[in-house]
Amino acid sequence: MAKQTGGGEGVGSTGTYLLPVRPGTERPDLPSTGFATLEDVGRANSARVITATTDIAIGPTPDLYAFIRETVNRNLDRIPLR
């Protein structure tokens, strides 16, 4: 089960939380009281946190995932390039 938090970019993005799901079930084992904070989710048993803050594609295992990293180079000095 994956939950992406934040707006996907900028301040306030905290990443994606992965919680293990036992075979034959559709949801992870959650505490009866739930989670009070996102930090509690990250400390859950066998939880994984992916800190990439853009679109995440989860693979067949928690160790396999993809995300987009974009880099922009600009000519800030406005020097003509020939």
N, C-alpha and C positions, 0 to 999 in steps of 0.2 A: 504494500500500500504506500503510495507516495502523496505527499501534500506539499505544494509549493506555496510559500508565504511571501508577503511583500508584493510590491507592484512589478517586480521583475527587473527593476533597475534602480540605481540611486540609493539614497539613504533610506534605511528602514527595511531593506531586503535582507532576509535572514537565511535564505536557502531553501533546500528541499529536504524533507524528513522521510526516511524510509523505515518502515516497521515490518518485521517478518510476519508472514502469514503461514500458519500450519497447513499442510496438505489436507484437502477435504473441507476447508473452511474458506469463507469469503472475506473475513475481517481479522485483523490482528487481535491478540489478547491485550485488552486495555484494562487499566485499573478501574474498579467500580466507581471511584470518585472522579475519574477523568484526569486530565492534565490541567494544572493551574496556569502554567506558562509554557512557552515554546522551549525553554531550557529544560523543563521536565520531560518533554518529548525526546529531546536529544539525549537525556540520561536514561531513557527506558532501556530495558534489556534487549540487546542486539540491535538497537536503533543505529541507523547510519545518517549522517548529515552531509549533504552535498552543498558546498558553499557557493557554487556557481550561481549567479543571479539572473541568468537569461533563460531562454527556453531550454528545458531539460527533456531528453528522451531516455527513458529508463529501459535497460536491456533485460535479458533473461536472468541475470544475476545482479545483486547489489554492487558488484565490483565493475560492472560494465554499463556505462552510460555515455551520452554525448551531450554537448552543449555548444552554443554558438559563442565565439569570441571574435569581436569585430575591432579592427584597428583603423584609424583614420590618420593620414598624414596630410598636412596642409602647409602651404607656403605663407606663413604668417607675416613675413617681412615685405610681401608684395614685390619681391625682386623678380623681374621678368626672367623666365627660364627659356632658353633657346634650344 
